[in-house]
Amino acid sequence: KTGTSFKRGRKMNGVIVIDKDKGFTSHDVVAKMRRILGTKKIGHTGTLDPDATGVLPVCIGNATKASDIMTGGEIKGYLAELRLGITTDTLDASGKVLESKSTEGITDNDISEAIKLFTGEIKQLPPMYSAIKVGGKKLYQLARQGIEIERQLRDITIYKLDIVKREDSLIYLDVECSKGTYIRSLCADIGEALGCGGHMAALRRTRSGNFTTKNAVTLEELEKSQDKLSYLIPTDELFDYPKMVVTEKQEKLIRNGVAAYCEAAPGNYRVYSGSGEFLAVSNLTDIDGKLGLKLIKSFY
């Protein structure tokens, strides 16, 4: 039965990295996970479009409180397919074709030079077909009504942008970028720089922070597994901070929201009780002339 593998006293707190199939929204994945795991406290980080596949970290139990502070979450990795010569209104293959141009004469060197313009720290205009809210409405809702509004350029970083291979007008790109980067916009901008236009034909996310396809599982594999918890990454392992075990007195102070004074090197810590329970992520800093644990996020 659904969820029976969890009725062993083991707590469901952590992340399961899903390798999302095409056609599922991120919300679809969460809904199916709730059924598979038999628990309601589930949420995802880093939304993936329905047509995109790949890494979607799903937070379970108290890990839902960790999504905004887990370490290493800023860098995203993608394998993208750029189709040159065809411009669409959504900047991807799902949209209406706006213009078609010949790609004849565009050399591999032309493409290599063009992508150099989009590496490092750059500014990017978010697409109209996005979930960004302006005046309480999501941009894609306005776009579907035929309304286009002025958007603000955003600062993003492209850490890596390599050409994997080329098949005529189809360019395969290996991308590593900062959180908030729109690969659809990146593909369209490269096409524009080449003078022929372009759109994102397909997208697979290979990395979301420290999570990669190597530790991902498909929904089908998870559902069939007899030990679903074997895929669970415990909440405390989401943080690359040293471990600190506190005394019973310090634990009581922490649970009551009071700074617990202790001696250690200043910095962020994963804080545990004497019994091994993961209590919090805290910052050991100067508090009234003494080193004390300042709460970042509690998990007790």
Backbone bond lengths (Angstrom), bond angles and torsions (degrees), N, CA, C in turn:
res aa  C-N    CA-C-N  psi(-1)  N-CA   C-N-CA  omega(-1)  CA-C   N-CA-C  phi
1 K - - - 1.459 - - 1.521 110.40 -
2 T 1.329 116.20 155.64 1.459 120.83 -179.94 1.514 111.01 -58.34
3 G 1.318 115.62 129.69 1.463 120.22 175.15 1.510 114.92 83.44
4 T 1.336 120.04 -2.00 1.461 120.50 -175.32 1.519 112.55 -65.57
5 S 1.345 117.88 -27.05 1.468 119.85 -178.44 1.516 112.14 -68.87
6 F 1.338 117.47 -7.24 1.462 120.35 -177.90 1.530 112.51 -102.00
7 K 1.299 117.44 -5.52 1.456 119.30 -176.27 1.521 110.32 -87.03
8 R 1.339 114.56 56.36 1.461 119.55 -178.62 1.515 110.94 -130.14
9 G 1.318 116.76 14.12 1.452 120.50 179.95 1.517 112.95 85.57
10 R 1.329 117.27 -0.90 1.465 120.47 178.81 1.521 108.16 -87.12
11 K 1.323 115.97 132.23 1.456 120.06 -176.08 1.518 111.48 -82.67
12 M 1.327 115.04 143.65 1.456 121.11 176.87 1.520 109.54 -93.49
13 N 1.304 116.39 81.86 1.459 121.94 176.33 1.524 108.01 -130.47
14 G 1.303 116.72 112.33 1.457 119.50 179.68 1.512 111.86 156.91
15 V 1.325 115.08 -160.29 1.466 121.74 -177.23 1.525 109.71 -124.94
16 I 1.323 115.63 135.55 1.454 121.69 167.66 1.518 106.36 -112.59
17 V 1.324 116.52 125.01 1.462 121.53 -178.40 1.523 108.34 -88.33
18 I 1.316 115.39 114.65 1.461 121.11 -179.03 1.531 109.94 -94.24
19 D 1.323 115.85 137.05 1.456 122.16 171.25 1.532 105.09 -93.66
20 K 1.338 115.32 95.19 1.458 120.62 -171.06 1.527 112.21 -70.88
21 D 1.327 114.84 135.12 1.458 120.74 175.41 1.525 110.80 -82.45
22 K 1.306 116.25 158.40 1.453 121.90 175.93 1.519 109.99 -65.78
23 G 1.327 116.29 141.66 1.455 120.77 177.65 1.513 114.38 100.69
24 F 1.338 117.43 -17.26 1.457 121.91 177.89 1.529 109.88 -93.49
25 T 1.335 117.25 136.17 1.455 119.72 167.57 1.527 107.58 -81.10
26 S 1.321 116.31 164.41 1.470 119.62 177.01 1.520 110.35 -62.58
27 H 1.331 117.22 -34.53 1.473 121.36 177.63 1.530 111.11 -67.98
28 D 1.331 116.38 -34.68 1.472 120.19 175.76 1.522 110.51 -60.33
29 V 1.339 115.76 -41.90 1.467 121.17 -179.70 1.524 110.18 -62.07
30 V 1.333 116.48 -45.80 1.466 120.77 179.68 1.530 110.58 -60.89
31 A 1.327 116.72 -44.77 1.472 120.99 -179.92 1.529 111.12 -60.47
32 K 1.330 116.58 -42.45 1.464 119.87 -179.50 1.525 110.49 -70.65
33 M 1.329 117.21 -36.40 1.461 121.04 177.78 1.527 111.13 -62.84
34 R 1.315 116.93 -38.62 1.469 120.58 178.56 1.520 110.66 -61.43
35 R 1.316 115.88 -38.30 1.465 119.76 178.52 1.527 111.11 -71.79
36 I 1.335 116.44 -44.48 1.466 120.93 -177.49 1.530 110.99 -64.22
37 L 1.350 116.39 -42.27 1.461 120.44 -174.76 1.525 113.73 -91.88
38 G 1.333 116.61 -14.09 1.455 119.32 179.44 1.509 114.00 69.53
39 T 1.328 117.04 32.44 1.461 121.22 177.87 1.517 109.43 -141.82
40 K 1.330 116.42 150.73 1.467 120.93 -176.56 1.524 113.29 -95.26
41 K 1.335 116.68 -23.82 1.461 119.83 -173.53 1.522 110.30 -80.75
42 I 1.331 115.70 79.35 1.463 122.80 -176.80 1.525 109.46 -140.02
43 G 1.308 116.64 140.64 1.458 121.80 175.35 1.517 109.74 -152.60
44 H 1.324 116.49 160.44 1.464 119.88 -179.17 1.527 110.84 -109.31
45 T 1.316 115.67 162.40 1.456 120.96 173.65 1.526 108.38 -122.34
46 G 1.310 116.64 143.12 1.462 119.99 176.73 1.509 113.16 67.39
47 T 1.335 117.65 79.65 1.462 123.17 -177.43 1.531 112.22 -55.75
48 L 1.327 115.78 139.15 1.466 122.63 172.96 1.522 108.75 -114.86
49 D 1.327 116.98 136.03 1.463 120.98 176.43 1.530 110.07 -62.23
50 P 1.340 117.77 154.18 1.468 120.40 -179.49 1.528 114.20 -55.07
51 D 1.328 117.48 -37.01 1.471 120.36 -178.07 1.527 112.93 -78.22
52 A 1.330 117.05 -13.92 1.472 120.61 -179.54 1.522 110.28 -85.62
53 T 1.327 115.64 153.38 1.460 121.55 176.85 1.529 109.02 -121.84
54 G 1.338 115.17 171.77 1.460 119.07 172.13 1.505 115.63 110.49
55 V 1.313 114.56 -155.69 1.459 123.98 -166.78 1.532 113.14 -65.44
56 L 1.339 115.27 119.61 1.460 122.76 174.49 1.527 108.01 -134.81
57 P 1.349 118.29 99.68 1.460 120.39 178.04 1.529 110.78 -68.63
58 V 1.326 115.85 128.66 1.463 121.13 179.58 1.529 108.57 -114.03
59 C 1.328 115.62 120.64 1.473 121.87 -177.11 1.525 109.99 -89.84
60 I 1.339 115.32 136.39 1.458 121.82 -176.18 1.524 109.20 -126.87
61 G 1.336 116.70 139.89 1.466 120.90 178.18 1.516 111.66 63.47
62 N 1.344 116.19 -134.62 1.463 118.64 -176.07 1.527 113.33 -70.76
63 A 1.332 117.55 -9.16 1.474 120.34 176.85 1.527 111.44 -68.17
64 T 1.341 117.22 -17.64 1.463 119.55 176.98 1.524 110.90 -64.21
65 K 1.337 116.43 -19.86 1.459 120.91 178.14 1.528 111.87 -85.63
66 A 1.330 116.35 -7.82 1.468 120.57 -173.10 1.518 114.05 -99.00
67 S 1.334 117.38 -9.73 1.467 120.21 -169.90 1.522 113.54 -59.57
68 D 1.337 117.31 -30.70 1.464 119.86 -176.44 1.523 113.41 -89.02
69 I 1.341 117.14 -7.39 1.476 118.12 -176.93 1.522 113.58 -128.49
70 M 1.345 119.06 -1.88 1.458 119.51 -178.35 1.533 109.87 -62.56
71 T 1.312 115.93 140.65 1.459 120.82 -174.46 1.527 111.38 -73.77
72 G 1.326 115.24 149.90 1.466 121.67 175.76 1.507 114.97 77.06
73 G 1.333 117.82 14.87 1.460 119.95 -173.86 1.514 116.22 -87.20
74 E 1.318 118.05 1.37 1.462 120.29 -173.45 1.532 113.77 -81.85
75 I 1.326 118.07 -30.71 1.464 120.25 -174.55 1.528 111.49 -92.21
76 K 1.322 115.31 131.99 1.461 122.23 177.01 1.524 109.06 -116.40
77 G 1.334 116.08 147.40 1.459 121.16 177.79 1.519 110.57 -124.46
78 Y 1.331 116.76 139.80 1.465 121.19 -176.84 1.526 111.41 -141.87
79 L 1.317 115.29 150.45 1.449 123.14 163.17 1.520 105.42 -110.44
80 A 1.338 115.91 116.13 1.461 120.55 -175.13 1.516 110.61 -119.59
81 E 1.323 114.87 146.48 1.456 121.14 174.22 1.525 108.55 -108.40
82 L 1.318 116.09 118.61 1.464 122.90 178.93 1.522 109.13 -102.03
83 R 1.320 116.39 118.97 1.462 121.58 176.80 1.526 108.63 -97.49
84 L 1.309 116.37 109.97 1.455 121.24 -179.96 1.529 111.13 -79.03
85 G 1.330 116.36 149.90 1.460 121.89 173.43 1.509 115.57 94.87
86 I 1.329 117.72 -13.80 1.472 120.37 -178.99 1.524 109.51 -125.97
87 T 1.339 115.82 122.62 1.461 122.34 178.57 1.524 109.28 -105.36
88 T 1.347 117.64 133.95 1.463 121.40 178.58 1.526 110.45 -122.12
89 D 1.328 116.09 161.85 1.466 119.72 -177.63 1.525 112.62 -71.45
90 T 1.337 117.33 -25.53 1.463 120.58 179.86 1.527 112.03 -96.63
91 L 1.323 116.77 -3.91 1.469 124.95 -178.22 1.532 112.55 71.57
92 D 1.344 116.53 6.69 1.474 119.92 176.19 1.522 109.49 -134.48
93 A 1.333 115.82 -176.34 1.465 120.74 -173.35 1.524 113.66 -71.43
94 S 1.331 118.22 -14.04 1.462 120.91 -177.82 1.522 112.82 -81.19
95 G 1.331 116.52 -11.78 1.457 120.11 -172.03 1.516 115.25 -88.86
96 K 1.321 113.91 176.62 1.460 122.75 177.51 1.524 109.00 -80.25
97 V 1.328 115.62 132.91 1.470 120.00 179.12 1.529 109.68 -69.95
98 L 1.317 115.15 124.32 1.459 121.07 -179.95 1.518 112.30 -97.51
99 E 1.334 116.04 -34.03 1.467 119.68 -176.32 1.523 110.04 -159.35
100 S 1.327 116.39 144.02 1.461 121.84 174.82 1.521 108.99 -125.56
101 K 1.315 116.25 133.88 1.458 121.88 179.92 1.524 109.68 -133.58
102 S 1.302 116.23 155.03 1.452 121.31 178.06 1.527 110.36 -72.21
103 T 1.322 114.78 143.92 1.471 119.99 176.00 1.524 110.81 -107.30
104 E 1.316 115.61 9.17 1.461 120.28 179.73 1.530 110.17 -63.09
105 G 1.285 116.05 133.43 1.464 120.38 178.74 1.510 114.27 94.77
106 I 1.343 117.58 -10.40 1.471 120.55 177.66 1.528 108.25 -80.93
107 T 1.301 116.13 115.38 1.466 121.41 -175.63 1.520 111.54 -90.96
108 D 1.333 115.05 166.15 1.465 120.36 175.53 1.527 110.35 -60.36
109 N 1.327 116.35 -35.96 1.462 120.87 178.88 1.525 110.78 -66.38
110 D 1.328 117.21 -38.09 1.470 121.08 176.82 1.533 110.78 -58.55
111 I 1.334 114.89 -43.64 1.469 119.98 -179.06 1.529 110.48 -67.78
112 S 1.327 116.29 -42.46 1.469 120.79 179.34 1.525 111.15 -60.66
113 E 1.327 116.21 -40.56 1.463 120.26 179.26 1.524 111.08 -70.01
114 A 1.325 116.60 -37.57 1.465 120.50 -178.78 1.527 112.03 -64.75
115 I 1.348 116.77 -42.27 1.469 118.04 -176.44 1.523 112.24 -70.53
116 K 1.341 116.48 -19.06 1.470 119.05 176.09 1.522 111.50 -63.01
117 L 1.338 115.84 -26.05 1.469 120.83 179.80 1.519 111.81 -69.81
118 F 1.328 116.57 -15.54 1.461 120.97 -173.01 1.525 112.85 -118.85
119 T 1.307 116.77 27.06 1.460 121.02 175.13 1.520 109.96 -111.70
120 G 1.338 115.65 154.96 1.462 120.38 -177.91 1.519 111.25 83.99
121 E 1.313 116.67 -155.33 1.466 122.34 179.67 1.526 109.29 -83.63
122 I 1.315 116.09 117.34 1.466 121.40 -178.36 1.525 109.71 -134.44
123 K 1.325 115.49 172.20 1.465 121.38 174.41 1.520 108.66 -108.50
124 Q 1.322 115.95 139.44 1.459 120.78 -177.18 1.519 110.37 -131.80
125 L 1.332 115.36 138.89 1.460 121.04 176.58 1.526 108.83 -91.63
126 P 1.338 118.19 118.16 1.473 120.11 179.74 1.529 110.62 -62.13
127 P 1.332 118.12 145.02 1.468 120.32 179.68 1.526 112.02 -72.58
128 M 1.337 115.71 155.37 1.456 119.29 175.99 1.527 110.50 -63.64
129 Y 1.332 115.87 -36.54 1.465 118.71 178.35 1.531 108.37 -83.79
130 S 1.335 115.24 76.60 1.463 122.14 178.05 1.524 108.10 -147.80
131 A 1.333 115.55 168.28 1.472 120.63 -176.01 1.527 112.61 -90.98
132 I 1.333 117.21 8.85 1.468 120.57 177.84 1.520 108.85 -62.92
133 K 1.330 116.33 135.82 1.462 120.84 -179.43 1.526 111.66 -96.29
134 V 1.322 115.74 133.59 1.462 122.93 173.67 1.524 106.90 -132.31
135 G 1.335 115.47 119.34 1.466 119.89 -178.77 1.508 113.23 62.40
136 G 1.338 115.75 32.05 1.462 120.70 177.40 1.517 114.93 84.64
137 K 1.347 116.82 -4.16 1.460 120.12 179.43 1.517 110.36 -116.19
138 K 1.341 115.42 141.96 1.452 120.07 177.30 1.525 108.78 -74.23
139 L 1.340 115.70 143.56 1.465 120.32 -176.47 1.524 112.60 -57.99
140 Y 1.344 116.74 -38.46 1.464 117.53 -177.85 1.526 111.87 -66.41
141 Q 1.342 117.31 -27.09 1.459 120.42 176.59 1.522 110.63 -66.98
142 L 1.341 115.51 -39.62 1.470 120.65 177.19 1.527 110.10 -68.88
143 A 1.354 115.73 -41.24 1.464 120.22 -178.39 1.527 111.14 -61.21
144 R 1.324 116.59 -38.08 1.467 120.66 179.94 1.529 111.86 -67.39
145 Q 1.350 115.95 -20.47 1.466 120.71 176.44 1.525 111.60 -91.69
146 G 1.335 115.10 4.93 1.455 119.87 -179.54 1.508 113.76 79.24
147 I 1.337 116.48 16.58 1.463 121.58 -179.01 1.520 109.97 -100.87
148 E 1.307 116.96 127.46 1.460 121.74 174.85 1.512 108.67 -118.92
149 I 1.326 117.09 129.39 1.456 121.15 -178.05 1.520 110.22 -120.05
150 E 1.308 115.11 163.07 1.462 120.54 179.47 1.520 109.64 -70.14
151 R 1.335 116.34 132.88 1.464 121.22 177.76 1.520 109.52 -116.64
152 Q 1.310 115.10 155.39 1.456 120.98 178.79 1.528 110.52 -88.40
153 L 1.331 116.07 138.95 1.459 120.32 174.28 1.518 109.59 -64.89
154 R 1.328 116.10 144.21 1.463 121.31 179.56 1.525 110.38 -115.86
155 D 1.322 115.24 145.19 1.462 120.44 175.69 1.527 108.86 -83.05
156 I 1.322 116.34 122.10 1.461 121.31 176.44 1.528 108.75 -132.24
157 T 1.326 116.18 168.39 1.464 120.88 177.08 1.520 109.68 -129.04
158 I 1.325 115.87 127.30 1.456 121.98 173.15 1.524 106.84 -102.23
159 Y 1.332 116.71 105.00 1.457 121.86 -176.69 1.526 111.99 -76.97
160 K 1.329 115.19 -35.09 1.464 120.23 -179.91 1.516 109.50 -145.84
161 L 1.341 116.34 136.19 1.452 121.39 177.03 1.523 107.40 -146.76
162 D 1.320 115.42 93.52 1.462 121.68 -174.41 1.522 110.72 -115.17
163 I 1.311 115.84 144.65 1.462 121.45 173.43 1.529 108.13 -85.37
164 V 1.312 116.74 118.91 1.464 121.53 179.21 1.521 109.61 -80.01
165 K 1.326 115.49 -48.39 1.464 120.71 176.67 1.518 108.98 -165.69
166 R 1.330 115.01 167.36 1.461 121.38 177.15 1.513 109.70 -130.27
167 E 1.338 115.42 133.88 1.454 121.95 174.00 1.527 107.36 -125.37
168 D 1.321 115.32 87.71 1.459 122.55 -177.07 1.536 110.46 59.74
169 S 1.335 118.72 -110.72 1.470 120.40 -177.68 1.529 112.71 -91.67
170 L 1.329 116.72 0.99 1.463 121.15 -179.43 1.530 109.52 -101.73
171 I 1.341 115.73 119.72 1.464 122.21 -177.82 1.529 108.93 -112.50
172 Y 1.336 116.23 127.25 1.464 121.52 178.31 1.528 108.54 -97.21
173 L 1.329 116.08 124.31 1.459 121.61 -174.69 1.525 111.47 -118.56
174 D 1.325 115.70 139.05 1.463 123.32 173.26 1.521 106.23 -105.93
175 V 1.349 116.22 115.88 1.470 121.23 -171.81 1.522 111.16 -122.74
176 E 1.318 116.43 135.37 1.468 122.28 166.18 1.519 106.45 -124.31
177 C 1.326 116.45 128.79 1.458 120.14 -171.50 1.517 111.48 -148.01
178 S 1.315 115.39 171.25 1.460 121.15 178.38 1.525 110.01 -78.47
179 K 1.313 114.75 159.50 1.455 121.71 175.84 1.533 109.17 -58.29
180 G 1.334 116.54 139.53 1.455 120.02 178.68 1.514 114.39 94.99
181 T 1.334 116.73 -1.18 1.466 120.48 178.14 1.530 109.70 -78.26
182 Y 1.323 116.24 136.06 1.464 121.27 174.92 1.525 108.31 -100.47
183 I 1.331 115.90 112.30 1.464 120.65 -179.19 1.524 110.09 -68.57
184 R 1.333 117.02 -30.99 1.465 120.38 175.83 1.530 110.58 -58.90
185 S 1.318 115.66 -45.30 1.467 120.39 179.51 1.521 110.78 -66.07
186 L 1.341 115.95 -39.34 1.456 120.51 178.90 1.526 110.79 -60.29
187 C 1.332 117.00 -45.42 1.463 120.94 179.26 1.531 110.98 -63.21
188 A 1.327 116.24 -44.84 1.464 120.21 -179.73 1.525 111.27 -63.74
189 D 1.323 116.69 -39.17 1.465 120.94 -179.39 1.534 111.69 -67.30
190 I 1.338 115.92 -38.22 1.474 119.47 177.23 1.523 109.48 -64.52
191 G 1.333 116.48 -43.22 1.461 120.60 177.97 1.518 112.14 -60.69
192 E 1.313 115.64 -40.57 1.472 120.32 178.96 1.527 110.63 -65.91
193 A 1.349 116.21 -40.74 1.463 120.38 178.99 1.527 111.58 -62.56
194 L 1.342 116.55 -29.42 1.463 121.14 179.10 1.526 112.42 -85.01
195 G 1.343 115.93 -7.29 1.457 120.71 176.46 1.506 115.56 82.76
196 C 1.332 116.93 5.54 1.469 119.51 -178.08 1.522 112.78 -118.44
197 G 1.332 116.62 -8.42 1.457 119.98 -176.05 1.515 111.44 77.27
198 G 1.310 115.64 172.67 1.458 119.70 179.27 1.509 111.18 177.30
199 H 1.316 115.53 169.05 1.459 120.67 176.45 1.522 109.33 -147.91
200 M 1.316 115.66 165.51 1.461 121.33 178.12 1.530 108.45 -82.37
201 A 1.330 115.94 114.65 1.462 120.65 -177.33 1.523 112.46 -82.71
202 A 1.318 117.04 -31.84 1.473 121.56 -179.97 1.525 108.54 -160.99
203 L 1.338 114.90 156.93 1.471 119.38 -178.76 1.519 110.23 -146.94
204 R 1.328 115.15 134.22 1.460 121.69 173.31 1.518 108.36 -130.75
205 R 1.341 116.33 123.54 1.464 119.46 176.97 1.527 109.00 -86.00
206 T 1.319 114.92 124.69 1.459 121.26 -177.17 1.518 112.32 -101.92
207 R 1.337 116.00 -16.13 1.461 120.02 -177.03 1.524 110.45 -153.10
208 S 1.321 115.50 137.93 1.459 122.18 170.71 1.512 106.98 -135.41
209 G 1.338 115.73 97.71 1.454 120.02 -173.20 1.515 110.42 65.35
210 N 1.328 116.61 -126.81 1.469 121.31 179.55 1.523 113.19 -85.54
211 F 1.323 117.13 -2.69 1.464 121.35 -178.97 1.526 110.15 -92.96
212 T 1.334 116.59 133.55 1.458 121.08 -179.52 1.528 110.02 -132.39
213 T 1.322 115.11 175.74 1.465 120.00 178.03 1.528 111.86 -63.69
214 K 1.332 117.24 -19.99 1.469 121.21 -178.80 1.534 112.01 -65.31
215 N 1.359 116.47 -31.96 1.471 117.65 178.91 1.528 111.48 -111.86
216 A 1.362 115.69 27.61 1.465 120.56 179.43 1.523 111.31 -101.83
217 V 1.317 115.47 154.59 1.462 122.75 -179.84 1.527 108.07 -135.36
218 T 1.316 117.00 142.75 1.463 119.63 177.50 1.532 109.16 -77.51
219 L 1.323 116.00 159.71 1.466 120.14 177.75 1.527 110.94 -60.30
220 E 1.321 116.22 -37.49 1.471 120.46 179.88 1.529 110.88 -64.83
221 E 1.335 116.74 -43.83 1.465 120.77 178.92 1.519 110.85 -64.56
222 L 1.328 116.68 -40.61 1.466 120.89 179.94 1.525 110.83 -64.47
223 E 1.308 115.75 -43.76 1.465 119.80 -177.73 1.533 111.20 -63.90
224 K 1.322 116.83 -35.34 1.470 120.69 -178.08 1.526 112.94 -81.82
225 S 1.338 117.25 -17.44 1.461 121.27 -175.11 1.525 111.93 -66.13
226 Q 1.339 115.67 140.03 1.459 121.25 176.64 1.529 111.61 -84.45
227 D 1.321 117.16 -14.77 1.462 121.17 178.71 1.523 108.86 -133.89
228 K 1.311 115.12 77.96 1.455 121.05 -175.76 1.526 113.05 -63.27
229 L 1.326 116.42 -28.25 1.463 120.17 -179.34 1.530 112.45 -69.57
230 S 1.325 117.02 -13.59 1.456 119.36 178.40 1.524 111.14 -66.91
231 Y 1.327 116.45 -17.74 1.466 121.30 178.50 1.536 112.19 -93.17
232 L 1.323 116.31 -4.42 1.462 120.45 -174.95 1.528 111.83 -81.72
233 I 1.324 116.52 125.14 1.458 122.62 172.91 1.526 106.45 -94.12
234 P 1.352 119.08 113.26 1.471 121.34 -175.86 1.524 112.42 -56.72
235 T 1.320 115.63 149.34 1.463 121.71 -176.04 1.521 112.87 -54.40
236 D 1.335 117.25 -42.77 1.470 119.00 -176.39 1.523 112.44 -65.91
237 E 1.351 117.41 -22.44 1.462 120.45 179.82 1.532 112.56 -80.35
238 L 1.322 116.67 0.31 1.465 120.96 177.92 1.528 111.57 -81.69
239 F 1.338 116.22 -5.26 1.461 120.68 -175.26 1.529 110.95 -122.23
240 D 1.330 115.37 129.95 1.473 120.33 179.57 1.527 110.36 -91.37
241 Y 1.319 116.03 54.04 1.467 120.99 -179.62 1.527 109.72 -116.89
242 P 1.333 117.32 155.17 1.467 120.43 176.62 1.531 110.99 -62.52
243 K 1.325 114.71 156.05 1.460 121.14 178.78 1.517 110.05 -91.73
244 M 1.342 116.67 137.34 1.464 121.54 176.12 1.527 108.72 -130.43
245 V 1.319 116.28 124.30 1.463 121.60 176.54 1.527 108.17 -100.36
246 V 1.328 116.67 125.38 1.468 120.71 -175.63 1.527 111.01 -101.35
247 T 1.301 115.56 162.79 1.461 121.71 177.90 1.531 109.80 -76.88
248 E 1.310 115.60 170.42 1.468 120.29 178.57 1.530 110.90 -61.45
249 K 1.327 116.25 -39.34 1.461 120.58 179.19 1.527 110.87 -65.94
250 Q 1.333 116.21 -44.12 1.470 120.16 178.82 1.527 111.04 -65.01
251 E 1.329 116.16 -37.67 1.462 120.42 178.59 1.525 110.88 -60.82
252 K 1.328 115.99 -42.99 1.467 120.70 179.90 1.525 110.65 -61.43
253 L 1.336 116.46 -41.88 1.465 120.44 178.65 1.528 110.73 -63.10
254 I 1.338 116.08 -43.69 1.470 121.11 -179.13 1.528 110.52 -62.30
255 R 1.329 116.66 -44.49 1.463 120.44 -179.39 1.526 112.17 -65.78
256 N 1.331 116.55 -23.20 1.463 121.17 178.45 1.526 112.54 -95.62
257 G 1.343 115.52 7.62 1.455 119.53 177.34 1.509 115.17 74.41
258 V 1.327 115.87 21.65 1.462 121.04 -178.98 1.521 109.12 -107.00
259 A 1.339 117.09 142.79 1.463 121.18 -179.80 1.521 110.32 -62.98
260 A 1.318 116.09 131.32 1.466 121.57 177.68 1.527 108.08 -103.23
261 Y 1.328 115.88 119.34 1.472 120.32 -178.85 1.524 109.95 -80.93
262 C 1.328 116.02 138.75 1.466 120.61 178.93 1.531 109.41 -159.36
263 E 1.315 115.16 167.58 1.458 120.53 -178.35 1.523 110.31 -108.62
264 A 1.318 115.39 118.81 1.478 123.22 177.68 1.522 106.93 -172.23
265 A 1.306 115.96 174.62 1.466 120.08 178.25 1.528 109.42 -71.67
266 P 1.323 118.09 137.44 1.466 120.26 178.50 1.528 111.72 -58.13
267 G 1.326 116.73 150.34 1.461 121.40 179.22 1.516 111.46 141.82
268 N 1.322 116.41 -174.88 1.459 122.31 -179.88 1.529 110.95 -86.60
269 Y 1.340 115.14 143.97 1.467 121.07 -178.28 1.526 110.87 -137.84
270 R 1.348 114.60 151.14 1.460 121.45 164.39 1.520 105.68 -89.92
271 V 1.322 116.72 120.94 1.464 120.91 -172.78 1.526 110.94 -104.83
272 Y 1.357 115.37 129.95 1.466 121.90 -177.87 1.517 110.22 -123.83
273 S 1.329 114.90 152.61 1.461 120.35 172.93 1.527 109.02 -79.37
274 G 1.311 116.05 170.40 1.463 120.59 178.40 1.515 112.37 -62.29
275 S 1.341 116.96 -25.20 1.465 121.25 179.69 1.524 112.08 -86.21
276 G 1.343 117.05 -2.58 1.455 120.88 177.46 1.510 115.56 97.33
277 E 1.356 117.85 2.82 1.462 120.18 179.08 1.524 109.69 -72.56
278 F 1.326 116.48 134.10 1.460 121.92 175.84 1.524 108.33 -75.51
279 L 1.333 115.35 116.48 1.460 120.28 -174.27 1.522 113.97 -96.35
280 A 1.347 116.02 -46.43 1.457 118.03 -170.31 1.521 112.11 -168.37
281 V 1.310 114.02 167.20 1.461 121.67 164.16 1.528 104.98 -107.66
282 S 1.316 116.03 122.92 1.468 120.98 -175.97 1.515 111.10 -133.35
283 N 1.315 115.02 158.69 1.459 121.59 176.83 1.521 108.85 -110.58
284 L 1.344 115.41 122.09 1.465 120.37 177.44 1.522 107.30 -85.06
285 T 1.317 115.42 113.44 1.458 120.55 -173.57 1.523 110.52 -144.75
286 D 1.319 116.25 173.51 1.464 121.27 179.99 1.528 109.93 -72.98
287 I 1.324 115.19 122.81 1.464 121.68 176.25 1.525 107.26 -129.28
288 D 1.318 115.55 107.62 1.474 121.35 -179.35 1.521 112.14 54.98
289 G 1.331 115.40 42.00 1.462 119.93 175.03 1.520 114.71 85.07
290 K 1.340 117.31 0.18 1.466 120.83 178.56 1.523 108.83 -129.13
291 L 1.345 116.34 153.31 1.454 120.46 178.44 1.532 110.19 -79.15
292 G 1.325 114.66 122.36 1.456 119.31 -179.05 1.520 111.19 -137.72
293 L 1.329 116.32 156.26 1.451 122.22 -179.74 1.528 110.75 -83.46
294 K 1.322 115.45 114.43 1.455 121.50 177.38 1.523 108.22 -98.42
295 L 1.318 116.90 120.88 1.464 122.04 -174.38 1.519 112.35 -63.49
296 I 1.327 116.41 130.77 1.468 122.64 170.82 1.532 108.90 -98.91
297 K 1.343 116.08 -48.86 1.463 120.69 177.32 1.524 109.10 -157.27
298 S 1.330 115.88 132.99 1.466 120.22 178.68 1.519 110.31 -94.49
299 F 1.341 115.95 148.79 1.468 121.26 178.70 1.532 111.82 -130.82
300 Y 1.340 118.00 7.76 1.454 120.62 179.09 1.520 110.27 -82.24
